[in-house]
Amino acid sequence: MDTCSGKVAVVTGAGRGIGFVIASYLLAEGATVYVPDLDGERSTQAANQLGEGARPATLDVRSAQDVKAFFARVDEEAGGADLLVNCAGGYAPLVPTLNITEDEYDMVMDSNLKGTFLCCQAAIPSMLRKHAGAILNFSSLAGRQTSPALGSPYTSAKAGVLGLTRHFAKEFGAGGVRVNAVAPGTTEGERVAGLLTPEDRERQLAGIPLGRFTTAEDLADVAVFLLSDRARYITGATIDVNGGVLTI
Ligand SMILES: NC(=O)c1ccc[n+]([C@@H]2O[C@H](COP(=O)([O-])OP(=O)(O)OC[C@H]3O[C@@H](n4cnc5c(N)ncnc54)[C@H](O)[C@@H]3O)[C@@H](O)[C@H]2O)c1
C-alpha cells in the first residue's frame, strides 16, 4: 500500500532510533522523506541506508534560525512538507530536581518542547497553502504521568507537547491541518539500552501487561496510520503505545 505516495515528509531526529524506523516506513509508503538530525553525519548515514527518496540534513530543532532555513529548503526543493514527525528529543539527565542546573533544564525543554513548536511553526504555512497536512508529535508515557527516572524537565516538556498538540489541532483544523501525538512507553533502542540496568529492565517488564517493551516498529505503524488519510477525522488526539502500563 502506498498511503503516502507523492507526499513530502520530514522526520526530525531520524538519524537513528525511532525516527529512523518511521522514516523507513514512510519511504515504503511512497513518501519522499527528509531525515534531519543534530548529528549531520548520522543523518547522511541514515539517508544512505534508507536509499532513494531519503534526504539528509543537519538541523538543530532548538534554533529558530536553523529551523526556518531548513523548512525554506524543503519549500524550495519539494514544495513544502505534507507530513511532519517531531521525533527529535533529549532525555533529562538522571539527577534529582533540586540539583538540576538551568542549562540542563533548557537542554531538555528546548530539544523536546521548543523544537516541536518551532518545527510546527515553520512547516504549517505550506500545509495551509495546500489546505492539507498532518503532524505527529512525540510525547511520552512521562508526559501522560511522570518519569521519576528521567526527571521533572522531561515530564514537563513531554506534557507540554500534549498541550501544543491540542492547541494546534484547534488552531489549524479549519486550514486542513491535523495534529496528533503519540506517547510511547519505554522503547527498545540504543538510547534505552544505555540507560537501563538488567534489574531496571526486569522491574519495568513486570509492570507491562503485554509483557514486553515498545518497539520502534509499534510506533511506526501508528505513525503511518495517523499521518495517512485513514485517520482523516482524527486530530488533537494522543495515542498511548505502552503495552497497557497506563490505561485511562
Ligand atoms: N526510547 C524511549 O523509550 C522513548 C519513550 C518515549 C518517548 N520517546 C521519544 O521518542 C523520540 C525518539 O527517541 P529515541 O529513543 O529514538 O532517541 P534516540 O536518541 O535514539 O534518537 C533521537 C535522535 O534525535 C536527535 N536529536 C537530539 N536532539 C536534537 C536536536 N536538538 N535537533 C535535531 N535532532 C536532535 C539525536 O541526534 C538522535 O539521532 C524522542 O522524542 C524521545 O523523547 C522515546
The ligand as a MOL file (V3000), in Angstrom:
LIG
                    3D

  0  0  0     0  0            999 V3000
M  V30 BEGIN CTAB
M  V30 COUNTS 44 48 0 0 0
M  V30 BEGIN ATOM
M  V30 1 N 13.1050 5.4350 23.6400 0
M  V30 2 C 12.1360 5.5890 24.5300 0
M  V30 3 O 11.9840 4.8170 25.4860 0
M  V30 4 C 11.1450 6.7140 24.3590 0
M  V30 5 C 9.9620 6.6880 25.1210 0
M  V30 6 C 9.0680 7.7340 24.9830 0
M  V30 7 C 9.3280 8.7800 24.1060 0
M  V30 8 N 10.4850 8.7810 23.4070 0 CHG=1
M  V30 9 C 10.7230 9.9060 22.4960 0
M  V30 10 O 10.9130 9.4160 21.1900 0
M  V30 11 C 11.8140 10.2720 20.4690 0
M  V30 12 C 12.9530 9.4550 19.8490 0
M  V30 13 O 13.6150 8.7450 20.8950 0
M  V30 14 P 14.7250 7.6430 20.5930 0
M  V30 15 O 14.7240 6.7020 21.7480 0
M  V30 16 O 14.5790 7.1170 19.2100 0 CHG=-1
M  V30 17 O 16.0400 8.5540 20.7270 0
M  V30 18 P 17.4810 8.4640 20.0030 0
M  V30 19 O 18.4470 9.1460 20.8840 0
M  V30 20 O 17.7940 7.0640 19.5900 0
M  V30 21 O 17.2610 9.3410 18.6800 0
M  V30 22 C 16.9970 10.7150 18.7840 0
M  V30 23 C 17.6760 11.4360 17.6250 0
M  V30 24 O 17.3250 12.8320 17.7760 0
M  V30 25 C 18.4700 13.5980 17.5010 0
M  V30 26 N 18.3730 14.8890 18.1930 0
M  V30 27 C 18.5290 15.1380 19.5170 0
M  V30 28 N 18.4240 16.4540 19.7630 0
M  V30 29 C 18.2000 17.0530 18.5620 0
M  V30 30 C 18.0470 18.4030 18.1440 0
M  V30 31 N 18.1230 19.4210 19.0290 0
M  V30 32 N 17.8220 18.6620 16.8340 0
M  V30 33 C 17.7530 17.6480 15.9330 0
M  V30 34 N 17.9460 16.3500 16.2590 0
M  V30 35 C 18.1610 16.0580 17.5590 0
M  V30 36 C 19.6490 12.7740 18.0190 0
M  V30 37 O 20.8830 13.1570 17.4140 0
M  V30 38 C 19.2000 11.3510 17.6560 0
M  V30 39 O 19.7020 10.9430 16.3950 0
M  V30 40 C 12.2710 11.3350 21.4740 0
M  V30 41 O 11.4510 12.4850 21.3300 0
M  V30 42 C 12.0140 10.6820 22.8180 0
M  V30 43 O 11.8470 11.6200 23.8510 0
M  V30 44 C 11.3910 7.7710 23.4900 0
M  V30 END ATOM
M  V30 BEGIN BOND
M  V30 1 1 1 2
M  V30 2 2 2 3
M  V30 3 1 2 4
M  V30 4 1 4 5
M  V30 5 2 4 44
M  V30 6 2 5 6
M  V30 7 1 6 7
M  V30 8 2 7 8
M  V30 9 1 8 9
M  V30 10 1 8 44
M  V30 11 1 9 10
M  V30 12 1 9 42
M  V30 13 1 10 11
M  V30 14 1 11 12
M  V30 15 1 11 40
M  V30 16 1 12 13
M  V30 17 1 13 14
M  V30 18 2 14 15
M  V30 19 1 14 16
M  V30 20 1 14 17
M  V30 21 1 17 18
M  V30 22 2 18 19
M  V30 23 1 18 20
M  V30 24 1 18 21
M  V30 25 1 21 22
M  V30 26 1 22 23
M  V30 27 1 23 24
M  V30 28 1 23 38
M  V30 29 1 24 25
M  V30 30 1 25 26
M  V30 31 1 25 36
M  V30 32 1 26 27
M  V30 33 1 26 35
M  V30 34 2 27 28
M  V30 35 1 28 29
M  V30 36 1 29 30
M  V30 37 2 29 35
M  V30 38 1 30 31
M  V30 39 2 30 32
M  V30 40 1 32 33
M  V30 41 2 33 34
M  V30 42 1 34 35
M  V30 43 1 36 37
M  V30 44 1 36 38
M  V30 45 1 38 39
M  V30 46 1 40 41
M  V30 47 1 40 42
M  V30 48 1 42 43
M  V30 END BOND
M  V30 END CTAB
M  END
